[in-house]
């Protein structure tokens, strides 16, 4: 009865793309921070600003989901996709804040490599969600998601090598603690990107 007074769809695909765009921008800012260390506080602030923008998109999308009677995708899928992408942004901010708060002055090549992989994952997430509104793109979307899986596996390999090198070669215990935390957060970003890719694969399989 009340359903007829509620919206039948919503701009969910636009919100997916907008939020993925925030992830791409934040990940590029993070990679620049890790590569240059030229203005850590400013870059951390820029990432925080992007994260807040992402929070607003997430909140708007979730509110619309509660008001929408007929959704273009399963409600659980929409909610999962939005919240998992928001989690990626949170993790990017966590890395930047950790670098700033821990007063990290330099990082290893492995940390920079992990940051670059995060950028690649973010760009693939955006590519996948940009195609999601048309299931004629199903084959292409699945290929993009498989590439995210490959990148996450690469990040795992870099992470293991980085940890082994850190505990073997770094004499400063404080530096070990700081870098270990940074490595783990960077690798978690790729894990969450893989979670998003897996969700997208499930959506494609269910709707194509």
Phi and psi restraints in degrees (value plus and minus 20) as a CYANA .aco file:
   2 UNK   PHI     -96.8   -56.8
   2 UNK   PSI     -37.4     2.6
   3 UNK   PHI     -79.4   -39.4
   3 UNK   PSI     -52.1   -12.1
   4 UNK   PHI     -86.2   -46.2
   4 UNK   PSI     -38.1     1.9
   5 UNK   PHI    -114.4   -74.4
   5 UNK   PSI     -19.8    20.2
   6 UNK   PHI    -123.1   -83.1
   6 UNK   PSI     133.0   173.0
   7 UNK   PHI     -77.9   -37.9
   7 UNK   PSI     127.2   167.2
   8 UNK   PHI    -111.2   -71.2
   8 UNK   PSI     -34.0     6.0
   9 UNK   PHI    -165.7  -125.7
   9 UNK   PSI    -135.7   -95.7
  10 UNK   PHI     122.2   162.2
  10 UNK   PSI     143.6   183.6
  11 UNK   PHI    -108.4   -68.4
  11 UNK   PSI      25.5    65.5
  12 UNK   PHI     -85.0   -45.0
  12 UNK   PSI     -59.4   -19.4
  13 UNK   PHI     -85.5   -45.5
  13 UNK   PSI     -55.4   -15.4
  14 UNK   PHI     -84.0   -44.0
  14 UNK   PSI     -60.5   -20.5
  15 UNK   PHI     -85.8   -45.8
  15 UNK   PSI     -59.0   -19.0
  16 UNK   PHI     -77.0   -37.0
  16 UNK   PSI     -68.4   -28.4
  17 UNK   PHI     -86.8   -46.8
  17 UNK   PSI     -62.1   -22.1
  18 UNK   PHI     -82.1   -42.1
  18 UNK   PSI     -62.9   -22.9
  19 UNK   PHI     -88.9   -48.9
  19 UNK   PSI     -60.3   -20.3
  20 UNK   PHI     -82.6   -42.6
  20 UNK   PSI     -55.5   -15.5
  21 UNK   PHI     -82.0   -42.0
  21 UNK   PSI     -59.2   -19.2
  22 UNK   PHI     -82.1   -42.1
  22 UNK   PSI     -60.9   -20.9
  23 UNK   PHI     -82.3   -42.3
  23 UNK   PSI     -63.5   -23.5
  24 UNK   PHI     -82.6   -42.6
  24 UNK   PSI     -67.1   -27.1
  25 UNK   PHI     -81.7   -41.7
  25 UNK   PSI     -64.4   -24.4
  26 UNK   PHI     -86.6   -46.6
  26 UNK   PSI     -59.5   -19.5
  27 UNK   PHI     -88.3   -48.3
  27 UNK   PSI     -56.5   -16.5
  28 UNK   PHI     -85.0   -45.0
  28 UNK   PSI     -61.0   -21.0
  29 UNK   PHI     -82.8   -42.8
  29 UNK   PSI     -59.7   -19.7
  30 UNK   PHI     -86.3   -46.3
  30 UNK   PSI     -63.5   -23.5
  31 UNK   PHI     -82.9   -42.9
  31 UNK   PSI     -58.4   -18.4
  32 UNK   PHI     -84.7   -44.7
  32 UNK   PSI     -60.1   -20.1
  33 UNK   PHI     -79.6   -39.6
  33 UNK   PSI     -68.3   -28.3
  34 UNK   PHI     -86.9   -46.9
  34 UNK   PSI     -49.9    -9.9
  35 UNK   PHI    -100.8   -60.8
  35 UNK   PSI     -53.2   -13.2
  36 UNK   PHI    -133.2   -93.2
  36 UNK   PSI     -58.1   -18.1
  37 UNK   PHI      31.7    71.7
  37 UNK   PSI      16.2    56.2
  38 UNK   PHI    -106.6   -66.6
  38 UNK   PSI     -48.6    -8.6
  39 UNK   PHI    -176.6  -136.6
  39 UNK   PSI      54.3    94.3
  40 UNK   PHI     -81.0   -41.0
  40 UNK   PSI     -65.1   -25.1
  41 UNK   PHI     -83.0   -43.0
  41 UNK   PSI     -62.2   -22.2
  42 UNK   PHI     -85.7   -45.7
  42 UNK   PSI     -63.9   -23.9
  43 UNK   PHI     -86.6   -46.6
  43 UNK   PSI     -58.8   -18.8
  44 UNK   PHI     -82.7   -42.7
  44 UNK   PSI     -59.7   -19.7
  45 UNK   PHI     -85.2   -45.2
  45 UNK   PSI     -61.4   -21.4
  46 UNK   PHI     -80.0   -40.0
  46 UNK   PSI     -62.0   -22.0
  47 UNK   PHI     -86.5   -46.5
  47 UNK   PSI     -60.4   -20.4
  48 UNK   PHI     -80.7   -40.7
  48 UNK   PSI     -60.4   -20.4
  49 UNK   PHI     -83.6   -43.6
  49 UNK   PSI     -63.0   -23.0
  50 UNK   PHI     -84.9   -44.9
  50 UNK   PSI     -59.8   -19.8
  51 UNK   PHI     -82.7   -42.7
  51 UNK   PSI     -58.7   -18.7
  52 UNK   PHI     -86.8   -46.8
  52 UNK   PSI     -57.3   -17.3
  53 UNK   PHI     -81.2   -41.2
  53 UNK   PSI     -62.5   -22.5
  54 UNK   PHI     -83.2   -43.2
  54 UNK   PSI     -58.3   -18.3
  55 UNK   PHI     -80.7   -40.7
  55 UNK   PSI     -59.8   -19.8
  56 UNK   PHI     -85.9   -45.9
  56 UNK   PSI     -60.5   -20.5
  57 UNK   PHI     -83.4   -43.4
  57 UNK   PSI     -64.6   -24.6
  58 UNK   PHI     -80.0   -40.0
  58 UNK   PSI     -67.4   -27.4
  59 UNK   PHI     -81.9   -41.9
  59 UNK   PSI     -63.6   -23.6
  60 UNK   PHI     -82.5   -42.5
  60 UNK   PSI     -62.9   -22.9
  61 UNK   PHI     -85.9   -45.9
  61 UNK   PSI     -62.3   -22.3
  62 UNK   PHI     -86.7   -46.7
  62 UNK   PSI     -60.5   -20.5
  63 UNK   PHI     -82.4   -42.4
  63 UNK   PSI     -61.7   -21.7
  64 UNK   PHI     -85.0   -45.0
  64 UNK   PSI     -56.8   -16.8
  65 UNK   PHI     -79.9   -39.9
  65 UNK   PSI     -58.6   -18.6
  66 UNK   PHI     -90.5   -50.5
  66 UNK   PSI     -42.9    -2.9
  67 UNK   PHI    -116.6   -76.6
  67 UNK   PSI     -29.7    10.3
  68 UNK   PHI    -114.7   -74.7
  68 UNK   PSI     110.0   150.0
  69 UNK   PHI    -101.7   -61.7
  69 UNK   PSI     -70.3   -30.3
  70 UNK   PHI    -135.7   -95.7
  70 UNK   PSI      99.1   139.1
  71 UNK   PHI    -124.1   -84.1
  71 UNK   PSI     133.5   173.5
  72 UNK   PHI     -91.5   -51.5
  72 UNK   PSI     -40.8    -0.8
  73 UNK   PHI    -153.7  -113.7
  73 UNK   PSI     147.4   187.4
  74 UNK   PHI     -74.6   -34.6
  74 UNK   PSI     116.1   156.1
  75 UNK   PHI     -76.2   -36.2
  75 UNK   PSI     -61.2   -21.2
  76 UNK   PHI     -83.7   -43.7
  76 UNK   PSI     -57.5   -17.5
  77 UNK   PHI     -87.4   -47.4
  77 UNK   PSI     -63.0   -23.0
  78 UNK   PHI     -81.2   -41.2
  78 UNK   PSI     -68.2   -28.2
  79 UNK   PHI     -83.2   -43.2
  79 UNK   PSI     -63.8   -23.8
  80 UNK   PHI     -83.5   -43.5
  80 UNK   PSI     -60.3   -20.3
  81 UNK   PHI     -87.0   -47.0
  81 UNK   PSI     -66.1   -26.1
  82 UNK   PHI     -82.6   -42.6
  82 UNK   PSI     -68.1   -28.1
  83 UNK   PHI     -91.1   -51.1
  83 UNK   PSI     -54.6   -14.6
  84 UNK   PHI     -90.2   -50.2
  84 UNK   PSI     -56.5   -16.5
  85 UNK   PHI     -86.8   -46.8
  85 UNK   PSI     -57.8   -17.8
  86 UNK   PHI     -83.1   -43.1
  86 UNK   PSI     -56.4   -16.4
  87 UNK   PHI     -82.8   -42.8
  87 UNK   PSI     -56.3   -16.3
  88 UNK   PHI     -79.7   -39.7
  88 UNK   PSI     -66.8   -26.8
  89 UNK   PHI     -80.3   -40.3
  89 UNK   PSI     -61.5   -21.5
  90 UNK   PHI     -78.8   -38.8
  90 UNK   PSI     -61.6   -21.6
  91 UNK   PHI     -88.9   -48.9
  91 UNK   PSI     -58.9   -18.9
  92 UNK   PHI     -79.7   -39.7
  92 UNK   PSI     -64.8   -24.8
  93 UNK   PHI     -82.8   -42.8
  93 UNK   PSI     -59.5   -19.5
  94 UNK   PHI     -79.2   -39.2
  94 UNK   PSI     -60.8   -20.8
  95 UNK   PHI     -82.7   -42.7
  95 UNK   PSI     -69.6   -29.6
  96 UNK   PHI     -81.2   -41.2
  96 UNK   PSI     -62.7   -22.7
  97 UNK   PHI     -87.1   -47.1
  97 UNK   PSI     -56.0   -16.0
  98 UNK   PHI     -85.8   -45.8
  98 UNK   PSI     -63.3   -23.3
  99 UNK   PHI     -78.9   -38.9
  99 UNK   PSI     -63.1   -23.1
 100 UNK   PHI     -90.1   -50.1
 100 UNK   PSI     -69.6   -29.6
 101 UNK   PHI     -90.2   -50.2
 101 UNK   PSI     -53.8   -13.8
 102 UNK   PHI     -99.0   -59.0
 102 UNK   PSI     -24.0    16.0
 103 UNK   PHI      35.1    75.1
 103 UNK   PSI      25.5    65.5
 104 UNK   PHI     -93.9   -53.9
 104 UNK   PSI     106.3   146.3
 105 UNK   PHI    -119.8   -79.8
 105 UNK   PSI     -44.1    -4.1
 106 UNK   PHI    -175.4  -135.4
 106 UNK   PSI     134.1   174.1
 107 UNK   PHI    -148.9  -108.9
 107 UNK   PSI     151.7   191.7
 108 UNK   PHI    -104.1   -64.1
 108 UNK   PSI     142.9   182.9
 109 UNK   PHI     -77.9   -37.9
 109 UNK   PSI     -52.0   -12.0
 110 UNK   PHI     -86.4   -46.4
 110 UNK   PSI     -59.0   -19.0
 111 UNK   PHI     -85.0   -45.0
 111 UNK   PSI     -61.0   -21.0
 112 UNK   PHI     -85.1   -45.1
 112 UNK   PSI     -57.6   -17.6
 113 UNK   PHI     -84.0   -44.0
 113 UNK   PSI     -62.8   -22.8
 114 UNK   PHI     -82.4   -42.4
 114 UNK   PSI     -59.7   -19.7
 115 UNK   PHI     -83.6   -43.6
 115 UNK   PSI     -59.0   -19.0
 116 UNK   PHI     -85.3   -45.3
 116 UNK   PSI     -57.6   -17.6
 117 UNK   PHI     -86.3   -46.3
 117 UNK   PSI     -56.5   -16.5
 118 UNK   PHI     -80.2   -40.2
 118 UNK   PSI     -61.1   -21.1
 119 UNK   PHI     -81.0   -41.0
 119 UNK   PSI     -66.5   -26.5
 120 UNK   PHI     -81.6   -41.6
 120 UNK   PSI     -61.7   -21.7
 121 UNK   PHI     -83.3   -43.3
 121 UNK   PSI     -63.8   -23.8
 122 UNK   PHI     -80.8   -40.8
 122 UNK   PSI     -62.7   -22.7
 123 UNK   PHI     -86.1   -46.1
 123 UNK   PSI     -56.1   -16.1
 124 UNK   PHI     -90.1   -50.1
 124 UNK   PSI     -56.9   -16.9
 125 UNK   PHI     -81.0   -41.0
 125 UNK   PSI     -65.1   -25.1
 126 UNK   PHI     -83.3   -43.3
 126 UNK   PSI     -61.5   -21.5
 127 UNK   PHI     -79.9   -39.9
 127 UNK   PSI     -63.2   -23.2
 128 UNK   PHI     -85.1   -45.1
 128 UNK   PSI     -67.4   -27.4
 129 UNK   PHI     -89.6   -49.6
 129 UNK   PSI     -46.4    -6.4
 130 UNK   PHI     -87.6   -47.6
 130 UNK   PSI     -44.9    -4.9
 131 UNK   PHI    -114.1   -74.1
 131 UNK   PSI     -27.8    12.2
 132 UNK   PHI     -90.2   -50.2
 132 UNK   PSI     -40.6    -0.6
 133 UNK   PHI     -93.4   -53.4
 133 UNK   PSI     -32.5     7.5
 134 UNK   PHI    -150.2  -110.2
 134 UNK   PSI      91.2   131.2
 135 UNK   PHI     -92.4   -52.4
 135 UNK   PSI     -22.0    18.0
 136 UNK   PHI     -86.5   -46.5
 136 UNK   PSI     -37.6     2.4
 137 UNK   PHI    -107.8   -67.8
 137 UNK   PSI     -10.2    29.8
 138 UNK   PHI     -73.5   -33.5
 138 UNK   PSI     -67.2   -27.2
 139 UNK   PHI     -82.9   -42.9
 139 UNK   PSI     -63.8   -23.8
 140 UNK   PHI     -84.5   -44.5
 140 UNK   PSI     -62.7   -22.7
 141 UNK   PHI     -79.7   -39.7
 141 UNK   PSI     -64.2   -24.2
 142 UNK   PHI     -82.6   -42.6
 142 UNK   PSI     -57.8   -17.8
 143 UNK   PHI     -83.9   -43.9
 143 UNK   PSI     -60.5   -20.5
 144 UNK   PHI     -83.9   -43.9
 144 UNK   PSI     -62.7   -22.7
 145 UNK   PHI     -83.8   -43.8
 145 UNK   PSI     -57.5   -17.5
 146 UNK   PHI     -85.2   -45.2
 146 UNK   PSI     -53.0   -13.0
 147 UNK   PHI     -87.1   -47.1
 147 UNK   PSI     -56.6   -16.6
 148 UNK   PHI     -82.1   -42.1
 148 UNK   PSI     -62.6   -22.6
 149 UNK   PHI     -78.7   -38.7
 149 UNK   PSI     -62.4   -22.4
 150 UNK   PHI     -83.8   -43.8
 150 UNK   PSI     -63.1   -23.1
 151 UNK   PHI     -84.4   -44.4
 151 UNK   PSI     -58.4   -18.4
 152 UNK   PHI     -84.3   -44.3
 152 UNK   PSI     -58.5   -18.5
 153 UNK   PHI     -85.4   -45.4
 153 UNK   PSI     -58.5   -18.5
 154 UNK   PHI     -82.8   -42.8
 154 UNK   PSI     -61.5   -21.5
 155 UNK   PHI     -82.8   -42.8
 155 UNK   PSI     -59.4   -19.4
 156 UNK   PHI     -78.7   -38.7
 156 UNK   PSI     -63.7   -23.7
 157 UNK   PHI     -84.2   -44.2
 157 UNK   PSI     -65.9   -25.9
 158 UNK   PHI     -82.5   -42.5
 158 UNK   PSI     -60.7   -20.7
 159 UNK   PHI     -81.7   -41.7
 159 UNK   PSI     -66.1   -26.1
 160 UNK   PHI     -82.9   -42.9
 160 UNK   PSI     -63.5   -23.5
 161 UNK   PHI     -84.6   -44.6
 161 UNK   PSI     -60.8   -20.8
 162 UNK   PHI     -83.7   -43.7
 162 UNK   PSI     -63.1   -23.1
 163 UNK   PHI     -84.9   -44.9
 163 UNK   PSI     -63.2   -23.2
 164 UNK   PHI     -81.5   -41.5
 164 UNK   PSI     -64.6   -24.6
 165 UNK   PHI     -85.4   -45.4
 165 UNK   PSI     -60.3   -20.3
 166 UNK   PHI     -80.8   -40.8
 166 UNK   PSI     -70.0   -30.0
 167 UNK   PHI     -93.7   -53.7
 167 UNK   PSI     -42.5    -2.5
 168 UNK   PHI    -103.0   -63.0
 168 UNK   PSI     -58.4   -18.4
 169 UNK   PHI    -132.6   -92.6
 169 UNK   PSI     -40.5    -0.5
 170 UNK   PHI    -107.2   -67.2
 170 UNK   PSI      95.6   135.6
 171 UNK   PHI    -101.8   -61.8
 171 UNK   PSI     -40.7    -0.7
 172 UNK   PHI    -107.7   -67.7
 172 UNK   PSI      93.4   133.4
 173 UNK   PHI     -81.4   -41.4
 173 UNK   PSI     -58.5   -18.5
 174 UNK   PHI     -82.6   -42.6
 174 UNK   PSI     -60.3   -20.3
 175 UNK   PHI     -86.4   -46.4
 175 UNK   PSI     -56.6   -16.6
 176 UNK   PHI     -80.0   -40.0
 176 UNK   PSI     -67.0   -27.0
 177 UNK   PHI     -82.3   -42.3
 177 UNK   PSI     -64.8   -24.8
 178 UNK   PHI     -83.6   -43.6
 178 UNK   PSI     -70.4   -30.4
 179 UNK   PHI     -88.3   -48.3
 179 UNK   PSI     -55.4   -15.4
 180 UNK   PHI     -79.9   -39.9
 180 UNK   PSI     -63.6   -23.6
 181 UNK   PHI     -82.3   -42.3
 181 UNK   PSI     -63.0   -23.0
 182 UNK   PHI     -82.9   -42.9
 182 UNK   PSI     -67.1   -27.1
 183 UNK   PHI     -76.7   -36.7
 183 UNK   PSI     -66.8   -26.8
 184 UNK   PHI     -84.6   -44.6
 184 UNK   PSI     -59.2   -19.2
 185 UNK   PHI     -88.2   -48.2
 185 UNK   PSI     -62.0   -22.0
 186 UNK   PHI     -82.1   -42.1
 186 UNK   PSI     -63.6   -23.6
 187 UNK   PHI     -86.7   -46.7
 187 UNK   PSI     -53.4   -13.4
 188 UNK   PHI     -84.4   -44.4
 188 UNK   PSI     -52.4   -12.4
 189 UNK   PHI     -80.3   -40.3
 189 UNK   PSI     -65.8   -25.8
 190 UNK   PHI     -87.1   -47.1
 190 UNK   PSI     -54.6   -14.6
 191 UNK   PHI     -80.9   -40.9
 191 UNK   PSI     -64.5   -24.5
 192 UNK   PHI     -91.2   -51.2
 192 UNK   PSI     -52.7   -12.7
 193 UNK   PHI     -82.3   -42.3
 193 UNK   PSI     -58.8   -18.8
 194 UNK   PHI     -85.5   -45.5
 194 UNK   PSI     -58.2   -18.2
 195 UNK   PHI     -78.4   -38.4
 195 UNK   PSI     -63.3   -23.3
 196 UNK   PHI     -83.6   -43.6
 196 UNK   PSI     -64.2   -24.2
 197 UNK   PHI     -80.4   -40.4
 197 UNK   PSI     -60.8   -20.8
 198 UNK   PHI     -85.1   -45.1
 198 UNK   PSI     -58.8   -18.8
 199 UNK   PHI     -82.1   -42.1
 199 UNK   PSI     -63.6   -23.6
 200 UNK   PHI     -84.2   -44.2
 200 UNK   PSI     -61.1   -21.1
 201 UNK   PHI     -79.1   -39.1
 201 UNK   PSI     -62.4   -22.4
 202 UNK   PHI     -82.9   -42.9
 202 UNK   PSI     -59.8   -19.8
 203 UNK   PHI     -83.0   -43.0
 203 UNK   PSI     -64.6   -24.6
 204 UNK   PHI     -83.1   -43.1
 204 UNK   PSI     -65.3   -25.3
 205 UNK   PHI     -83.3   -43.3
 205 UNK   PSI     -54.1   -14.1
 206 UNK   PHI     -99.7   -59.7
 206 UNK   PSI     -44.3    -4.3
 207 UNK   PHI    -134.9   -94.9
 207 UNK   PSI     -19.9    20.1
